Amino acid sequence: MRKGKVRGIARDTLHFILEASRSSLPVEFAGLLSVEDDIISDVLILPGTENSRMSALVRLYMLPNMSVAGSAHSHPSGDLRPSEPDLQFFSRTGDFHLIVGPPFDETSWVCYDRSGKRRDLAVIDVDFKDSFDDAFDDGLDGSSDAGFGDGP
C-alpha cells in the first residue's frame, strides 16, 4: 500500500467490523485492515489474537508477508478515545485506525492516524466481485449445489 492512497473504507467492511465487535461483547474485537484498489476492504484476524474485556493483543509476527493500512478494534465501554497502548500499536501498523463502540452503528466509530489524531475516512459503497463463486461457475454441471463429505 502506498502512503496517502486510501480513498476510504468499504461500507460492507465497516459493517463487518461493527457486527464482529457487537458479537464479541463483552470482550474487545481486533483486526488489521488491508487495502485493495485504494479502498480499505479486508479485515485480517491474525492467529493467536487474544481478546479480553479490557484489551486485545494482536500477534504481529503472525502477519503474512503483506502490508496493512491500519487496524480496527472495539472499546466495549463506548469511550472511542485511544488509550496509551492503542497509540503505541497505531504507530507500528499503518495510518488508518478505527475504534468502534456501542451502539455499533455507522455513527459509533472514529478513525485515527498513526499518531492518534482524528482523521476523516469516507465510507464508500463498493460492489465486491465474489471470486469464490466465480471459481465454481465454470466447473459445475448446472447444479447450484456443491458440498463436501463422504456420502453419495
N, C-alpha and C positions, 0 to 999 in steps of 0.2 A: 504494500500500500504506500503510495506517495503522500507525503505530508501535505495537508491542505486540500486533498482531492475528495473529501467526503461531502456529498451534497445533502445527505440526510439519512434517516432510518426508515426502512420499510414499515408501513403500518402493521402488517402481519407479524413482523419481527417484534415490534413494540408490544403487540397484543400477546405474543408468546411469553415475553419477559414478564408482563403484568400477571398473566394467568399462572405461570410457573411460580411466581413469587407468592401469589394468593394461595396456591396449592401447597406451598412449602410451610405455611404458617404452622406452628409458631416460630419456626427457625428461619434464618436468613437463606435466601437463594443467591447463588453467584454463578456467573458465567463470563466468558470472554466474547468480544464482538469481532466479527470479520466483515470485510467489505468485498462486494462484487459490483462491478460497473459503477463505482463511485457512491454506492449506497450500502449502508450497514444492513446486511441481510441475513446473517447467521449468528447463532449463539452457540458457543463451544462450551460444553460441560466437560471439564477435564477429569480423568480418573483420579481418585484419591482426594477430591474436594471434600472438605469437612464443613458441616453446617451446624450451627448452634443458635440458641436464642439471641446471643449477643454478637456473634461474628460468623464469618465464613472464611475458610482457609483454602486458597487455590494453590495447588502444587504446580507452579510454572514450569518445573522441569519435565512435566508430563505433556507440555505443549509440543505438538508435532512441528516439524520444520516449516513454519509459516509465520507471517506477521499478523498482528492483531491491531484493530483500531482502538481498542479500549476494553471496557468492562461494563457489566451490568450487575447490580446486586440490590437486594431489598433491605430496608430498615423497617422491620415489623412494628416498631414504636411509632412510625409515622414522621419522625424527625428526618427530613431529607437533606440535612447538612452533613458533609463528610466529616468523619472522625479523623484523628491523627493517623491511625493505622490505614484508613481509606486513602489519605493523602500520600502516604508512603507507597501504597500499592499503585495509585494513579501514576506516580512518577516513573514507574517501571513498565507500564503496559499501555502505551498508546496515548491518544489525546481526546478520546470521547468516552466519558464515564457516566453511566446512568445510575442514579439512585432512585428506587421506586418505593412506595409505601401505600398504606391503606388510604383510600378505598380501592386501590389498584385499577384506576381508570386512566383515560388519556390526559387527565389534569393532575395526576398524582405522581409525577416524576420530574426530575431535574437532571440536566446534563452539565458536567463539569469538564474542564480541560485538565491536563496533567498536573497543573499547579493548584487545582482546587477552585479556580474561578468559574463562575457560571458561564455557560455558553449556550447560544441558540443551536438547536438541531431540528431541522424540518422533518415532519412526518410525511412520507411520500407513499402514495398508492402505487404499488408495483404488481404487475401480473407475472408471477413466477411460473416459469415453464417447469413442469414436473418431469424431470429426466427419468425417474424410476418408471413411471407409466409408459413413457416412450420406449424404454428398453424392452417392454413386453409387447408393445403394439405389433412389432414385426414378426414375432415368433409364435403367436398363438393361432390356433386353428379355428378362430371365430368365436370361441367361448370367452366370456368375460370373467370366468372363474379361474383362479390359479391358487395353488396351495402346496404345502409340504406335508409329508407324512408317509407312513408305511402302507396305508390301505389302498384299495383299488380306486 
